[in-house]
Amino acid sequence: MSIEEITPREALRRQRAGARLVDVREQHERDLGMAEGARGIALGELEGHIARTAQAGDEVVLICQSGARSLQGARQLQALGYRRLASVVGGTSRWQGEGLPMAAPAAHVDLDFHDRYARHLRLPEIGVEGQRRLERAHVMMVGAGGLGSPAAYYLVAAGLGRLRIVDDDVVDRSNLQRQILHTDARIGHAKVASAAVALSALNPRARIEPVAERVTSGNVEALLEGVDVVIDGADNFPVRYLVNDACVRLGKPLVYGAVHRFEGQTSVFDTGGRRGEAPCYRCLFPEPPPPEAAPNCSQAGVLGVLPGVIGLLQATETLKLLLGIGEPLRGRLLHFDALAMRFRETRLAPDPDCPLCAPGRDFPGYIDYAAFCAGVT
């Protein structure tokens, strides 16, 4: 038997004639306001709770946001023996648009939170609890350049609560081809200050912590204090190795990314509690290469959109780690070839002889990687 679909005005008429109007949206949606007189039962709880509101012989009209979930709920009730069923076409959106009576939003509701993150809140894997978890999270980003720009933008847009950005460089005109946090008007400004301006304008709820310093063995542990996840957006090997070593020592997950000309790669190095199970960066590259073997973007060039692709992958992995969802890139290195438009994956095993993260191995101390890479003894 097909489910009858009716307009909001017809639903209101039937409600006033004695029909039970049931809103099957989630609680956080109903908190923003419901059709006046409606009872709230989330779709996932409908079968177990409908008997408290209506019996099988009652007329039941279901409403959601647009009409899809209410139709689904009506089919569930039909299978339970309910026969006098209807679904409101256009849902609460149309009800409100036609000026029909609405109950006031809940007194405690944070309208900005619900409006800003509405699409996240509709994902069962995130919802209100996950979104609040993001707001409590603290991420450190090393570098406000090509990788850091897209990663920071999307993390802050997604609702990250605190972002510490560490970079001692200033904005240069040559950066603007790929470092989208910055603008022509901010050339010569500290990159972290420029980033803070852009990110605060995007989401005033986020707390941006600009740190105009270079990461060194003397400050790396202080910079990592209180941080949940670290994003590697560095453009040089001394900082990359130093941050990896500190993350292993302190048990912080490190989201790695690198770009070169038309190719990029990303992974998650997370040995905290997983020594011998998950690799660190030095399992993959035991020692940094000499400078002549590893030119940076200013020397070798880079396709402007390439850091955008890799930076967004880093942001995705960071969100998965913070939310505890999906399968992070632990033990996997993802390669991207922009010219071929091809991804490939390499499995990474922990090195049982890794000088840093091998099980039972004591921390060897921080190395002066800048001097090491320069060949200074």
DRENDRENMI-954029 format. One line per 5 residues: number of its first residue (from 0); their letters; for each residue x, y, z of N, C-alpha, C. Coordinates in steps of 0.001 Angstrom, whole numbers. Example, Ala and Ser with C-alpha at 12.3 -4.5 7.8 and 13.67 -1.06 7.14 Angstrom:
REM DRENDRENMI-954029
0) as) 13190,-5690,7800,12300,-4500,7800,13200,-3300,7800 ~ 12850,-2250,7080,13670,-1060,7140,12900,30,7870
This chain:
REM DRENDRENMI-954029
0) msiee) 857,-1192,0,0,0,0,888,1236,0 ~ 622,2180,-885,1424,3401,-968,1085,4331,195 ~ 2060,5171,535,1880,6138,1619,1322,7434,1052 ~ 316,7967,1683,-270,9230,1237,689,10375,1563 ~ 913,11246,593,1745,12428,796,855,13665,712
5) itpre) 954,14512,1738,56,15664,1836,848,16954,2043 ~ 210,18076,1783,845,19377,1941,885,19760,3426 ~ 1757,20707,3790,1768,21161,5185,415,21693,5655 ~ -299,22413,4791,-1604,22952,5219,-2603,21836,5499 ~ -2561,20790,4683,-3450,19659,4927,-3040,18941,6207
10) alrrq) -1726,18861,6448,-1247,18239,7685,-1727,19018,8898 ~ -1679,20345,8815,-2149,21183,9922,-3646,20966,10148 ~ -4402,20883,9061,-5851,20662,9199,-6121,19339,9901 ~ -5386,18289,9501,-5606,16983,10107,-5142,16951,11563 ~ -4063,17657,11828,-3581,17718,13209,-4655,18341,14100
15) ragar) -5248,19409,13631,-6282,20093,14419,-7544,19238,14548 ~ -7681,18265,13630,-8835,17362,13695,-8543,16122,14541 ~ -7312,16046,15090,-7008,14947,16006,-5871,14036,15587 ~ -5306,14226,14410,-4190,13368,13971,-2953,13666,14805 ~ -2107,12655,14998,-836,12824,15705,226,13276,14703
20) lvdvr) 833,14426,14918,1897,14932,14054,3228,14591,14713 ~ 4050,13800,14013,5305,13303,14577,6481,13791,13724 ~ 7409,14485,14361,8618,14990,13699,9721,13958,13881 ~ 10207,13369,12763,11180,12277,12853,12622,12752,12646 ~ 12871,14051,12715,14244,14537,12602,15012,14250,13892
25) eqher) 16334,14436,13822,17165,14249,15004,16898,15369,16013 ~ 17273,15124,17274,17018,16086,18336,17632,17451,18032 ~ 18878,17455,17515,19525,18743,17257,18802,19534,16170 ~ 18141,18845,15246,17346,19546,14231,16059,20089,14845 ~ 15430,19290,15677,14175,19722,16294,14402,20886,17253
30) dlgma) 15610,20938,17840,15913,22041,18752,15817,23405,18073 ~ 15982,23426,16759,15916,24688,16022,14483,25141,15777 ~ 13524,24295,16106,12121,24651,15925,11353,23553,15215 ~ 10155,23260,15689,9298,22239,15097,7952,22840,14742 ~ 7241,22132,13888,5845,22489,13654,5119,22460,14994
35) egarg) 4356,23497,15237,3690,23618,16534,2806,22399,16804 ~ 2963,21832,17999,2146,20691,18407,2703,19347,18004 ~ 3815,19328,17274,4388,18051,16848,5095,17369,18010 ~ 5105,16044,17993,5891,15258,18946,7184,14830,18248 ~ 8277,14865,18958,9551,14520,18359,9983,13097,18671
40) ialge) 10209,12292,17612,10782,10946,17749,11730,10764,16564 ~ 13028,10651,16821,13993,10481,15738,13681,9226,14942 ~ 13955,9262,13647,13626,8145,12763,14192,6825,13276 ~ 15409,6848,13765,16022,5617,14249,15370,5054,15493 ~ 14573,5857,16184,13909,5416,17415,12406,5233,17236
45) leghi) 11949,5435,16005,10506,5482,15757,9807,4179,16129 ~ 10349,3067,15679,9669,1789,15924,9557,1474,17407 ~ 10567,1851,18180,10546,1531,19600,9762,2503,20455 ~ 9479,3716,19935,8863,4744,20772,7497,5240,20286 ~ 7070,4844,19093,5824,5390,18563,4625,5052,19427
50) artaq) 4660,3900,20101,3498,3484,20908,3209,4453,22043 ~ 4215,5237,22456,3989,6225,23523,3178,7424,23019 ~ 3157,7593,21684,2492,8756,21097,1213,8400,20365 ~ 1227,7244,19672,51,6876,18873,-114,5374,18838 ~ -1376,4934,18793,-1695,3519,18657,-1967,3198,17186
55) agdev) -2017,1884,16877,-2145,1468,15479,-3403,2021,14812 ~ -4449,2277,15581,-5689,2777,14985,-5727,4283,14810 ~ -4735,5011,15341,-4724,6468,15243,-4238,6925,13871 ~ -4643,8129,13504,-4096,8738,12289,-2768,9403,12656 ~ -1718,9058,11912,-383,9569,12194,152,10279,10955
60) vlicq) 559,11524,11146,1169,12319,10076,2626,12552,10452 ~ 3532,12152,9577,4958,12296,9872,5568,13441,9068 ~ 6491,14127,9710,7141,15272,9080,8638,15222,9400 ~ 9481,15622,8438,10927,15725,8667,11379,17082,8142 ~ 12561,17174,7554,13022,18462,7042,12488,18728,5642
65) sgars) 12504,17684,4786,12083,17906,3401,11062,16902,2885 ~ 10869,15804,3607,9866,14822,3204,10381,13426,2960 ~ 11688,13243,2885,12234,11905,2593,12200,10997,3817 ~ 12684,11488,4941,12720,10656,6146,11320,10361,6669 ~ 10411,11318,6534,9045,11073,7018,8375,9978,6199
70) lqgar) 8672,9930,4898,8125,8875,4055,8711,7519,4471 ~ 9994,7509,4778,10642,6280,5250,10046,5834,6578 ~ 9816,6788,7480,9211,6460,8765,7805,5920,8627 ~ 7053,6478,7684,5688,5990,7469,5700,4536,7017 ~ 6661,4173,6194,6759,2777,5752,7098,1855,6923
75) qlqal) 7943,2342,7843,8257,1550,9032,6997,1299,9855 ~ 6193,2350,10043,4973,2206,10832,3953,1323,10120 ~ 3933,1406,8813,3026,557,8042,3336,-914,8292 ~ 4632,-1234,8386,5033,-2618,8652,4657,-3051,10056 ~ 4465,-2083,10969,4061,-2393,12339,2546,-2500,12485
80) gyrrl) 1801,-2269,11396,341,-2399,11458,-406,-1082,11457 ~ 283,45,11399,-392,1347,11295,-919,1507,9880 ~ -2142,1989,9748,-2772,2111,8433,-3134,3553,8067 ~ -3429,4355,9023,-3839,5740,8726,-2589,6621,8807 ~ -1838,6633,7709,-525,7275,7693,-429,8295,6567
85) asvvg) 356,9334,6822,622,10331,5783,1993,10950,6044 ~ 2622,11425,4974,3928,12088,5049,3785,13483,4472 ~ 4433,14462,5118,4307,15857,4697,5319,16169,3603 ~ 4838,16508,2433,5689,16867,1300,6380,18208,1583 ~ 7699,18248,1445,8432,19488,1700,8811,19680,3147
90) gtsrw) 8245,18869,4027,8634,18849,5426,8572,20176,6159 ~ 9419,20270,7169,9445,21470,8017,9865,22699,7220 ~ 10724,22523,6237,11154,23663,5416,9949,24308,4739 ~ 9095,23503,4140,7918,24055,3466,6900,24563,4475 ~ 6740,23849,5572,5818,24281,6637,6180,25689,7096
95) qgegl) 7455,25886,7371,7916,27190,7832,7796,28235,6730 ~ 8131,27829,5474,8055,28757,4353,6651,29252,4083 ~ 5664,28451,4416,4271,28849,4198,3697,29608,5379 ~ 4547,29869,6368,4114,30681,7504,3194,29969,8469 ~ 3242,28652,8514,2402,27906,9447,3023,27952,10838
100) pmaap) 2212,27736,11877,2698,27948,13251,3868,27029,13618 ~ 4889,27630,14216,6095,26918,14634,6310,27097,16130 ~ 6796,26046,16772,7228,26162,18167,8572,26884,18183 ~ 8837,27644,19215,10083,28399,19313,11276,27454,19466 ~ 12459,27841,18988,13652,27019,19196,13904,26792,20678
105) aahvd) 14560,25699,21009,14897,25419,22404,15757,26543,22963 ~ 15573,26847,24236,16264,27982,24850,17778,27820,24843 ~ 18262,26579,24915,19690,26333,25040,20407,26260,23700 ~ 19688,26303,22585,20281,25989,21297,21285,27060,20855 ~ 22403,26601,20300,23437,27468,19734,23167,27538,18236
110) ldfhd) 22498,28593,17807,22066,28682,16413,23245,28718,15450 ~ 24308,29420,15827,25479,29477,14949,26074,28087,14755 ~ 26193,27346,15818,26726,25980,15753,25891,25113,14817 ~ 24578,25152,14975,23702,24305,14177,23664,24739,12723 ~ 23689,26038,12476,23679,26510,11088,25008,26222,10399
115) ryarh) 26098,26521,11093,27430,26406,10495,27780,24957,10163 ~ 27430,24040,11035,27843,22648,10871,26688,21731,10500 ~ 25646,22286,9898,24434,21515,9612,24713,20254,8810 ~ 25620,20335,7834,25873,19156,6992,26655,18083,7747 ~ 27498,18477,8682,28175,17496,9532,27188,16845,10484
120) lrlpe) 26293,17634,11025,25381,17120,12040,24447,16054,11469 ~ 24259,16090,10155,23384,15097,9531,24103,13787,9256 ~ 25420,13762,9420,26172,12529,9224,26177,11729,10530 ~ 25637,10525,10531,25619,9733,11775,27009,9515,12357 ~ 28030,9470,11487,29388,9251,11960,29956,10458,12705
125) igveg) 29314,11606,12562,29777,12825,13255,28706,13282,14247 ~ 27622,13844,13747,26549,14280,14638,27011,15343,15619 ~ 26169,15638,16585,26489,16677,17574,27696,16275,18413 ~ 27736,15021,18841,28841,14586,19701,30183,14715,18987 ~ 30238,14271,17724,31478,14384,16970,31873,15818,16704
130) qrrle) 30875,16655,16420,31178,18062,16156,31702,18751,17412 ~ 31147,18430,18548,31660,18981,19807,33075,18470,20073 ~ 33330,17240,19671,34674,16677,19830,35684,17463,18992 ~ 35285,17834,17787,36157,18658,16948,36412,20016,17594 ~ 35389,20581,18195,35560,21888,18835,36500,21825,20035
135) rahvm) 36618,20661,20641,37529,20509,21778,38946,20139,21334 ~ 39114,19818,20058,40395,19301,19575,41411,20415,19352 ~ 42688,20021,19441,43810,20960,19296,44803,20341,18322 ~ 45044,21028,17220,45957,20550,16189,47102,21536,16035 ~ 48304,21002,15814,49446,21854,15485,49819,21630,14030
140) mvgag) 49992,22724,13312,50385,22659,11915,51762,23280,11761 ~ 52691,22504,11222,54037,23000,10977,54078,23518,9545 ~ 54112,24839,9398,54151,25451,8083,52815,26037,7673 ~ 52848,27299,7243,51644,27974,6753,51793,28244,5271 ~ 52285,27228,4543,52572,27392,3128,51627,26614,2247
145) glgsp) 52189,25919,1247,51365,25251,259,50514,24135,812 ~ 51059,23310,1699,50293,22228,2312,49419,22748,3450 ~ 49979,23632,4252,49242,24142,5400,48027,24962,5020 ~ 48098,25666,3882,46984,26540,3499,45674,25783,3309 ~ 45599,24802,2418,44316,24102,2262,43937,23282,3483
150) aayyl) 44930,22672,4144,44627,21878,5328,44010,22752,6412 ~ 44606,23913,6649,44094,24815,7683,42701,25320,7332 ~ 42510,25734,6094,41204,26241,5682,40103,25224,5959 ~ 40309,23997,5548,39244,23010,5688,39085,22511,7117 ~ 40155,22459,7878,40008,22055,9279,39233,23104,10067
155) vaagl) 39555,24362,9848,38856,25432,10561,37401,25513,10095 ~ 37182,25363,8789,35804,25357,8289,35017,24200,8883 ~ 35681,23062,9091,35015,21867,9617,34682,21971,11093 ~ 35247,22971,11778,34908,23172,13181,35994,22844,14166 ~ 37252,22720,13703,38353,22501,14642,38396,23636,15663
160) grlri) 38543,23272,16935,38500,24286,17985,39749,25127,18105 ~ 40936,24485,18039,42197,25219,18217,43204,24745,17183 ~ 43827,25708,16525,44859,25402,15534,46092,26236,15837 ~ 47168,25572,16179,48451,26231,16412,49266,26136,15122 ~ 49649,27282,14576,50393,27320,13320,51790,27846,13604
165) vdddv) 52797,27064,13228,54190,27409,13515,54931,27617,12195 ~ 55445,28828,12009,56180,29163,10782,56911,30472,11040 ~ 58181,30543,10660,58951,31755,10911,59159,32593,9649 ~ 58448,32227,8564,58642,32898,7277,57653,34051,7102 ~ 57898,34862,6079,56983,35945,5720,56427,35679,4330
170) vdrsn) 55307,36319,4023,54639,36120,2740,55449,36779,1625 ~ 55682,35998,578,56400,36483,-600,55467,36350,-1816 ~ 55653,37224,-2797,54759,37167,-3959,54791,35799,-4643 ~ 55923,35129,-4637,56020,33813,-5276,55211,32748,-4546 ~ 54826,33013,-3304,54014,32058,-2542,52573,31988,-3047
175) lqrqi) 52083,33081,-3620,50648,33214,-3856,50113,32272,-4922 ~ 50986,31675,-5711,50577,30725,-6738,50004,29454,-6135 ~ 50266,29185,-4845,49796,27947,-4229,49418,28099,-2759 ~ 49898,29142,-2090,49659,29298,-656,48435,30191,-446 ~ 47263,29581,-528,46013,30323,-651,45541,30988,641
180) lhtda) 46237,30770,1728,45914,31509,2959,46259,32986,2836 ~ 47167,33315,1934,47749,34651,1887,47242,35450,683 ~ 47395,36756,752,46947,37639,-317,48054,38608,-694 ~ 47867,39230,-1826,48850,40206,-2295,49028,41347,-1291 ~ 47946,41711,-636,48000,42824,317,48825,42487,1554
185) righa) 49067,41188,1801,49803,40805,2999,51230,40347,2691 ~ 51729,40688,1520,53124,40399,1202,54022,41126,2203 ~ 54997,40416,2737,55893,40989,3744,55447,40752,5166 ~ 54194,40314,5355,53693,40021,6694,54128,38616,7111 ~ 54204,38389,8396,54483,37042,8892,53393,36096,8403
190) kvasa) 53790,34923,7936,52806,33977,7410,51782,33557,8463 ~ 52226,33381,9699,51277,32944,10728,50247,34030,11020 ~ 50670,35305,10955,49724,36404,11167,48747,36489,10002 ~ 49252,36330,8792,48390,36335,7614,47394,35187,7679 ~ 47859,34016,8080,46975,32858,8203,45890,33100,9239
195) avals) 46255,33703,10351,45280,33960,11415,44172,34885,10935 ~ 44525,35873,10137,43522,36793,9589,42525,36034,8719 ~ 43052,35211,7798,42186,34490,6871,41301,33477,7596 ~ 41872,32743,8526,41124,31673,9190,40099,32219,10176 ~ 40429,33291,10860,39474,33890,11795,38287,34481,11048
200) alnpr) 38542,34991,9846,37446,35521,9033,36531,34395,8561 ~ 37102,33230,8293,36315,32085,7846,35451,31534,8964 ~ 36027,31357,10148,35281,30769,11266,35710,31422,12573 ~ 34961,32417,13031,35324,33106,14275,35277,32225,15513 ~ 34652,31054,15412,34584,30154,16562,35937,29501,16840
205) ariep) 36779,29407,15818,38062,28722,15968,39070,29618,16684 ~ 39910,29006,17486,40986,29722,18153,42282,29455,17396 ~ 42826,30502,16788,44052,30371,15995,45223,30857,16842 ~ 46263,30025,16928,47439,30360,17724,48648,30514,16797 ~ 48932,31735,16352,50084,31931,15466,51395,31956,16247
210) vaerv) 52347,31157,15817,53658,31097,16464,54720,31383,15399 ~ 55261,32575,15429,56238,32991,14420,57646,32559,14838 ~ 57838,31245,14897,59130,30682,15289,59473,29526,14368 ~ 60742,29210,14299,61179,28003,13622,61203,26868,14635 ~ 60795,25687,14229,60817,24537,15123,62268,24103,15325
215) tsgnv) 62663,24000,16590,64016,23568,16932,63939,22507,18022 ~ 65072,21868,18288,65104,20882,19365,64819,21528,20709 ~ 65050,22847,20813,64823,23535,22073,63370,23882,22339 ~ 62551,23984,21289,61165,24399,21521,60127,23379,21058 ~ 60557,22291,20404,59587,21409,19776,58628,20776,20777
220) ealle) 59125,20367,21931,58217,19718,22894,57240,20716,23498 ~ 57675,21943,23715,56758,22965,24221,55673,23263,23193 ~ 56050,23288,21914,55069,23556,20866,54036,22438,20760 ~ 54439,21219,21085,53530,20076,20991,52652,19893,22229 ~ 52867,20682,23234,52113,20515,24482,50617,20720,24252
225) gvdvv) 49827,19755,24689,48375,19855,24601,47785,19559,23244 ~ 48617,19186,22297,48167,18976,20922,47696,17538,20730 ~ 46614,17353,19965,46081,16019,19694,46680,15396,18435 ~ 46873,16195,17408,47398,15721,16127,48347,16781,15586 ~ 49413,16335,14905,50373,17248,14287,50330,17051,12776
230) idgad) 50292,18160,12045,50308,18119,10583,51659,18630,10100 ~ 52317,17819,9293,53615,18176,8736,53418,18883,7400 ~ 53561,20208,7436,53515,21001,6213,54843,21680,5972 ~ 55908,21091,6514,57237,21690,6409,57772,21558,4994 ~ 58688,22458,4634,59297,22412,3308,60783,22086,3379
235) nfpvr) 61232,21553,4535,62646,21212,4653,62801,19984,5552 ~ 63857,19223,5302,64064,17972,6019,64450,18141,7487 ~ 65266,19112,7870,65589,19232,9300,64354,19348,10192 ~ 63394,20183,9793,62175,20337,10594,61332,19072,10535 ~ 61245,18458,9362,60418,17250,9212,60902,16125,10124
240) ylvnd) 62208,15882,10147,62753,14817,10998,62602,15171,12472 ~ 62825,16412,12809,62725,16823,14201,61305,16651,14724 ~ 60315,17057,13930,58919,16915,14348,58543,15439,14469 ~ 59003,14616,13546,58739,13175,13650,59302,12612,14952 ~ 60546,12968,15266,61177,12440,16476,60394,12844,17722
245) acvrl) 59960,14095,17758,59204,14574,18918,57853,13877,19016 ~ 57202,13634,17873,55903,12961,17892,56044,11528,18400 ~ 57127,10851,18001,57356,9496,18509,57595,9537,20014 ~ 58419,10452,20443,58738,10551,21874,57499,10846,22714 ~ 56620,11724,22215,55461,12161,22993,54182,11400,22648
250) gkplv) 54254,10488,21686,53068,9702,21335,52000,10478,20599 ~ 52404,11422,19740,51449,12223,18986,51350,11693,17550 ~ 50147,11539,17008,50030,11148,15602,50486,12280,14686 ~ 51238,11920,13646,51791,12875,12697,51201,12602,11319 ~ 50560,13612,10740,49991,13496,9398,50977,14124,8418
255) ygavh) 51611,13274,7653,52717,13671,6784,52223,14016,5389 ~ 52873,15008,4765,52605,15346,3379,53840,15952,2750 ~ 54030,15714,1470,55166,16289,751,54801,16407,-720 ~ 55364,17420,-1393,55119,17635,-2819,56438,17925,-3520 ~ 56482,17562,-4809,57672,17823,-5622,57244,17872,-7084
260) rfegq) 57377,19029,-7704,57041,19220,-9110,55588,18842,-9405 ~ 55313,17642,-9886,53953,17225,-10227,53480,16043,-9385 ~ 54217,15704,-8344,53867,14536,-7548,53833,14877,-6062 ~ 52995,14132,-5344,52901,14332,-3903,52647,13024,-3199 ~ 52788,13033,-1882,52532,11833,-1088,52079,12226,306
265) tsvfd) 51363,11318,925,50888,11561,2288,50761,10238,3029 ~ 50847,10323,4367,50705,9147,5212,50398,9616,6628 ~ 50143,8651,7500,49958,8928,8927,50978,8105,9690 ~ 51841,8776,10437,52827,8106,11279,52356,8237,12722 ~ 51938,7122,13271,51296,7130,14585,51776,5928,15384
270) tggrr) 52902,6081,16051,53478,4969,16816,53043,4975,18279 ~ 52280,5971,18685,51855,6039,20080,51088,4800,20483 ~ 51676,3972,21361,51039,2730,21777,51086,1642,20727 ~ 51765,1897,19608,51795,928,18504,53224,621,18060 ~ 54189,731,18923,55572,430,18536,55678,-1011,18053
275) geapc) 56325,-1173,16933,56424,-2493,16337,55235,-2840,15464 ~ 54181,-2015,15482,52992,-2259,14670,52822,-1213,13589 ~ 53137,44,13903,52984,1135,12946,54333,1837,12771 ~ 54683,2203,11539,55982,2829,11304,55978,4319,11635 ~ 57177,4862,11819,57350,6305,11907,58031,6777,10622
280) yrclf) 58235,8059,10497,58839,8618,9285,60245,8065,9050 ~ 60971,7821,10144,62338,7331,9993,62397,5848,9656 ~ 61280,5125,9793,61229,3755,9264,61261,3795,7739 ~ 60665,4850,7176,60617,5007,5726,61903,5638,5202 ~ 62346,6696,5862,63565,7410,5470,64462,7518,6708
285) peppp) 65344,6550,6932,66141,6530,8170,66958,7788,8416 ~ 67507,8377,7343,68328,9577,7502,67952,10598,6439 ~ 68032,11882,6765,67723,12910,5773,68770,12924,4671 ~ 68341,13236,3452,69287,13281,2342,70093,14569,2365 ~ 71213,14614,1648,71951,15870,1533,71140,16883,740
290) peaap) 71389,18181,938,70582,19216,281,70501,19067,-1229 ~ 71605,18674,-1884,71593,18588,-3347,70683,17486,-3861 ~ 70345,16524,-3003,69481,15416,-3415,68006,15698,-3143 ~ 67715,16800,-2493,66327,17088,-2114,66033,18568,-2271 ~ 65947,19073,-3504,65631,20485,-3707,64212,20803,-3252
295) ncsqa) 64018,22003,-2713,62676,22393,-2280,61929,23031,-3446 ~ 60703,23514,-3168,59855,24033,-4239,60476,25231,-4947 ~ 61193,26071,-4200,61796,27250,-4805,62881,26871,-5793 ~ 63461,25689,-5631,64532,25240,-6521,64010,24373,-7659 ~ 63080,23467,-7357,62607,22508,-8356,61290,22918,-8995
300) gvlgv) 60539,23818,-8362,59229,24194,-8862,58160,23205,-8426 ~ 56904,23654,-8471,55779,22787,-8101,54525,23303,-8787 ~ 53717,22381,-9291,52421,22739,-9856,51553,23348,-8757 ~ 51009,24521,-9005,50337,25266,-7943,49218,24537,-7241 ~ 48450,23718,-7974,47314,23034,-7340,47735,21781,-6596
305) lpgvi) 48945,21278,-6830,49372,20021,-6211,49343,20063,-4686 ~ 49893,21110,-4047,49799,21152,-2578,48351,21181,-2092 ~ 47447,21714,-2919,46038,21708,-2533,45496,20308,-2392 ~ 45849,19436,-3343,45389,18050,-3292,45944,17343,-2058 ~ 47251,17465,-1850,47881,16759,-723,47437,17367,608
310) gllqa) 47347,18685,672,46899,19334,1909,45493,18934,2291 ~ 44608,18772,1311,43238,18333,1622,43216,16891,2099 ~ 44093,16062,1544,44200,14690,2053,44684,14696,3501 ~ 45622,15583,3825,46095,15682,5208,44967,16135,6127 ~ 44172,17098,5684,43044,17547,6497,42048,16413,6713
315) tetlk) 41806,15620,5673,40885,14486,5785,41384,13488,6820 ~ 42675,13141,6745,43236,12194,7703,43174,12747,9128 ~ 43393,14037,9271,43342,14666,10601,41936,14571,11188 ~ 40935,14875,10380,39559,14781,10866,39215,13346,11253 ~ 39657,12374,10467,39393,10970,10798,40036,10589,12125
320) lllgi) 41255,11057,12348,41924,10746,13615,41196,11387,14795 ~ 40794,12631,14637,40130,13342,15729,38756,12746,16045 ~ 38067,12286,15018,36719,11745,15197,36717,10245,15483 ~ 37857,9579,15246,37905,8138,15444,37074,7379,14437 ~ 37051,7843,13180,36255,7186,12149,37152,6765,10991
325) geplr) 36661,5820,10202,37365,5422,8993,38660,4669,9265 ~ 39448,4527,8221,40719,3822,8287,41842,4788,7939 ~ 42557,5304,8928,43646,6243,8638,44757,5582,7836 ~ 45636,6415,7285,46735,5931,6443,47917,5421,7265 ~ 47658,4808,8393,48750,4204,9164,49317,3018,8377
330) grllh) 50628,2986,8229,51241,1879,7521,50994,1885,6028 ~ 50552,3019,5498,50306,3141,4063,50800,4504,3590 ~ 51476,4516,2474,51938,5759,1859,51163,5948,565 ~ 50430,7039,468,49606,7316,-707,50353,8275,-1633 ~ 50588,7839,-2859,51284,8646,-3863,50254,9239,-4820
335) fdala) 50512,10461,-5288,49639,11094,-6273,50483,11654,-7403 ~ 50153,11257,-8617,50805,11754,-9825,49801,12644,-10549 ~ 50015,13953,-10500,49044,14883,-11074,48993,14787,-12592 ~ 50119,14567,-13254,50125,14510,-14712,49371,13291,-15227 ~ 49507,12168,-14546,48778,10954,-14942,47404,10880,-14289
340) mrfre) 47136,11764,-13322,45922,11722,-12499,45712,10309,-11965 ~ 46726,9885,-11192,46711,8513,-10689,47197,8469,-9233 ~ 46483,7717,-8426,46910,7433,-7061,47435,6000,-6998 ~ 48441,5792,-6180,48865,4425,-5889,49283,4362,-4417 ~ 49209,3190,-3857,49460,3026,-2430,50610,2050,-2203
345) trlap) 51466,2406,-1266,52568,1537,-866,52384,1154,590 ~ 52420,-127,878,52325,-595,2263,53655,-359,2975 ~ 53578,149,4196,54775,444,4987,54784,-420,6236 ~ 55861,-1115,6441,56012,-1916,7657,56959,-1204,8614 ~ 56750,-1327,9913,57697,-729,10859,59055,-1397,10740
350) dpdcp) 60103,-615,10863,61459,-1146,10797,61840,-1679,12177 ~ 62084,-2985,12311,62423,-3523,13641,63744,-2987,14175 ~ 64556,-2391,13295,65823,-1801,13722,65792,-278,13678 ~ 64588,292,13607,64496,1755,13557,65209,2350,14768 ~ 66096,3321,14554,66829,3905,15677,65944,4732,16604
355) lcapg) 64699,4948,16190,63821,5811,16993,62655,5059,17618 ~ 61933,4269,16831,60664,3721,17329,60654,2217,17519 ~ 61786,1537,17358,61803,94,17574,61358,-221,19005 ~ 60574,-1282,19208,60077,-1618,20549,61221,-1747,21551 ~ 61036,-1126,22704,62019,-1215,23776,63213,-290,23618
360) rdfpg) 63286,441,22527,64441,1302,22293,64258,2637,23014 ~ 65262,3065,23747,65218,4349,24434,65340,5486,23424 ~ 64737,6599,23771,64817,7761,22887,66272,8229,22806 ~ 66823,8363,21591,68251,8663,21462,68607,10127,21668 ~ 67598,10974,21837,67872,12415,21948,67695,13085,20605
365) yidya) 67502,14381,20652,67288,15136,19420,68614,15415,18722 ~ 68570,15308,17403,69750,15564,16577,69642,16978,16006 ~ 70788,17617,15827,70808,18904,15133,70728,18610,13637 ~ 69492,18437,13159,69312,18027,11778,69781,19091,10783 ~ 69661,20362,11160,70125,21414,10247,71605,21242,9967
370) afcag) 72389,20975,11006,73819,20764,10820,74074,19448,10100 ~ 73267,18415,10433,73436,17101,9807,73220,17199,8302 ~ 72126,17873,7913,71793,17970,6485,72823,18814,5739 ~ 73426,19753,6444,74427,20612,5793,75784,19953,5738 ~ 75884,18762,6355,77154,18048,6342,78145,18538,7366
375) vt) 77642,19256,8415,78517,19768,9445,78722,18698,10502 ~ 79915,18485,10933,80194,17482,11950,80616,18162,13244
